[in-house]
Amino acid sequence: MAKSAATQAKVQGKTAIEVTTDLSTEGVAEISTALRPLLADVFALYVKTKNFHWHMSGQHFRDYHLLLDEHGEQIFGMTDEIAERARKIGGTTLRSISDISRHQRLKDNDEENVTPKNMLAELTADNQHLTRSLRSTHEVCEKYNDVATASLIEVWINDTERRTWFLSEIVRDL
């Protein structure tokens, strides 16, 4: 039988804090490993969403500017929950901007001039990618019966699909 994370102070060869969880050491390691790139992607999506919010222009400036501000707040709200969940189960999480860049899978956009349509289309694709990553992480959680993390992810999937829906409806008509 696998030892629980509460009875073992090592996870992936690194010292971890002693926590009270009935998840196996292997479960803690795999779940926290899956949460790390997920968190990096969420940070990357947040920064990109705010970048596009700041640089929005055109006929529908106000509507798009406000929408992306709302999306940015929602995305940023996920970051603390993801990081704290990894810590609650005894894992580690991201530590710096360079750590985020090493783990992120979403591409940054450093272009100086991006049209509103391209901004919204890129955010649509990024949110779709995030949904796939969330589903993949959910599968890891299910494997180890981590219902707490899985239930958080289910809410984030719903929120991400809603963002994707709003963005894709706008892009369709541009």
C-alpha positions as CSV (number, residue, x, y, z in Angstrom):
1,M,0.0,0.0,0.0
2,A,1.3,3.5,-0.9
3,K,2.3,5.7,2.0
4,S,0.3,8.9,2.4
5,A,1.9,12.3,1.9
6,A,1.3,13.0,5.6
7,T,3.6,10.2,6.6
8,Q,6.4,11.1,4.2
9,A,8.4,14.3,4.1
10,K,9.9,13.8,0.6
11,V,8.2,14.4,-2.7
12,Q,10.2,13.9,-5.9
13,G,13.4,14.0,-4.0
14,K,12.7,17.5,-2.5
15,T,11.8,18.2,1.0
16,A,8.1,19.0,1.4
17,I,6.2,20.3,4.3
18,E,4.4,17.8,6.4
19,V,0.7,17.9,5.5
20,T,-2.4,16.1,6.5
21,T,-3.7,14.4,3.4
22,D,-4.7,10.9,2.5
23,L,-3.4,11.2,-1.0
24,S,-0.5,9.0,-1.8
25,T,3.0,10.4,-2.1
26,E,2.9,9.4,-5.8
27,G,-0.4,11.2,-6.1
28,V,0.9,14.4,-4.5
29,A,3.9,14.3,-6.8
30,E,1.9,13.8,-10.0
31,I,-0.9,16.2,-9.2
32,S,1.5,19.0,-8.1
33,T,3.6,18.3,-11.2
34,A,0.5,18.7,-13.3
35,L,-0.6,21.9,-11.5
36,R,2.7,23.6,-12.1
37,P,2.4,24.1,-15.9
38,L,-1.3,24.7,-15.5
39,L,-0.5,27.6,-13.2
40,A,2.2,28.9,-15.6
41,D,-0.3,28.9,-18.4
42,V,-2.9,30.7,-16.3
43,F,-0.3,33.4,-15.5
44,A,0.7,33.6,-19.2
45,L,-3.0,34.0,-20.2
46,Y,-3.5,36.6,-17.5
47,V,-0.6,38.7,-18.8
48,K,-1.7,38.3,-22.4
49,T,-5.3,39.2,-21.6
50,K,-4.1,42.3,-19.7
51,N,-1.7,43.2,-22.5
52,F,-4.5,43.1,-25.1
53,H,-6.8,45.0,-22.6
54,W,-4.3,47.8,-22.4
55,H,-3.6,47.9,-26.2
56,M,-7.2,47.5,-27.5
57,S,-8.3,50.1,-30.0
58,G,-11.0,50.6,-32.6
59,Q,-14.7,51.0,-32.9
60,H,-15.7,48.6,-30.1
61,F,-12.8,49.7,-27.8
62,R,-14.9,50.2,-24.7
63,D,-16.8,46.9,-24.9
64,Y,-13.6,44.8,-25.6
65,H,-11.5,46.8,-23.1
66,L,-14.1,46.1,-20.3
67,L,-14.6,42.4,-21.4
68,L,-10.8,41.7,-21.3
69,D,-10.6,43.4,-17.9
70,E,-13.3,41.2,-16.6
71,H,-11.6,38.1,-18.1
72,G,-8.3,39.2,-16.6
73,E,-9.7,39.4,-13.1
74,Q,-11.3,36.0,-13.5
75,I,-8.1,34.4,-14.8
76,F,-5.9,36.0,-12.1
77,G,-8.4,34.7,-9.5
78,M,-7.4,31.1,-10.5
79,T,-3.7,31.6,-9.8
80,D,-3.9,31.7,-6.0
81,E,-6.3,28.7,-5.9
82,I,-4.0,26.6,-8.1
83,A,-0.9,27.4,-6.1
84,E,-2.5,27.0,-2.7
85,R,-4.0,23.7,-3.8
86,A,-0.6,22.3,-4.7
87,R,0.7,23.5,-1.3
88,K,-2.2,22.1,0.7
89,I,-1.5,18.6,-0.6
90,G,2.2,18.9,0.2
91,G,3.6,19.8,-3.2
92,T,5.5,22.8,-4.5
93,T,4.6,25.5,-7.0
94,L,6.0,28.2,-9.1
95,R,8.6,30.5,-7.5
96,S,9.4,33.3,-10.1
97,I,8.8,34.8,-13.5
98,S,11.6,32.6,-14.9
99,D,9.9,29.6,-13.4
100,I,6.7,30.6,-15.1
101,S,8.4,30.9,-18.4
102,R,10.1,27.5,-18.1
103,H,6.7,25.8,-17.5
104,Q,4.3,27.7,-19.6
105,R,2.9,26.1,-22.7
106,L,0.9,29.1,-24.0
107,K,2.9,31.4,-26.3
108,D,3.5,35.1,-25.4
109,N,2.6,37.8,-27.8
110,D,5.2,40.6,-27.9
111,E,4.0,42.2,-31.1
112,E,3.7,45.9,-31.0
113,N,0.6,46.2,-33.2
114,V,-2.1,43.5,-33.1
115,T,-5.6,44.1,-34.5
116,P,-8.5,43.7,-32.2
117,K,-9.7,40.7,-34.3
118,N,-6.3,39.0,-33.9
119,M,-6.2,39.7,-30.2
120,L,-9.6,38.2,-29.6
121,A,-8.9,35.2,-31.9
122,E,-5.6,34.5,-30.1
123,L,-7.3,34.7,-26.7
124,T,-10.0,32.3,-28.0
125,A,-7.4,29.8,-29.0
126,D,-5.5,30.2,-25.8
127,N,-8.6,29.7,-23.7
128,Q,-9.4,26.5,-25.7
129,H,-5.9,25.3,-25.0
130,L,-6.3,26.0,-21.3
131,T,-9.6,24.0,-21.3
132,R,-7.7,21.0,-22.8
133,S,-5.0,21.4,-20.1
134,L,-7.6,21.7,-17.4
135,R,-9.2,18.5,-18.6
136,S,-5.9,16.7,-18.7
137,T,-5.1,17.8,-15.1
138,H,-8.5,16.7,-14.0
139,E,-7.7,13.2,-15.3
140,V,-4.6,13.1,-13.1
141,C,-6.7,14.2,-10.1
142,E,-9.3,11.5,-10.8
143,K,-6.5,8.9,-11.0
144,Y,-5.6,9.6,-7.4
145,N,-9.2,10.3,-6.2
146,D,-8.3,14.0,-5.5
147,V,-11.9,15.2,-5.6
148,A,-11.1,18.6,-4.1
149,T,-8.7,19.6,-6.9
150,A,-10.9,18.0,-9.5
151,S,-14.0,20.0,-8.3
152,L,-12.0,23.3,-8.5
153,I,-10.9,22.3,-12.0
154,E,-14.5,21.7,-13.1
155,V,-15.5,25.2,-12.1
156,W,-12.4,26.6,-14.0
157,I,-13.4,24.6,-17.1
158,N,-16.8,26.1,-17.0
159,D,-15.4,29.6,-16.6
160,T,-12.8,29.0,-19.4
161,E,-15.5,27.7,-21.8
162,R,-17.6,30.8,-21.1
163,R,-14.7,33.1,-22.0
164,T,-14.1,31.0,-25.1
165,W,-17.7,31.3,-26.1
166,F,-17.8,35.1,-25.6
167,L,-14.6,35.6,-27.5
168,S,-15.5,33.3,-30.4
169,E,-18.9,35.0,-30.8
170,I,-17.2,38.3,-31.2
171,V,-14.5,37.1,-33.6
172,R,-17.1,35.3,-35.7
173,D,-18.7,38.7,-36.6
174,L,-15.5,40.7,-37.1
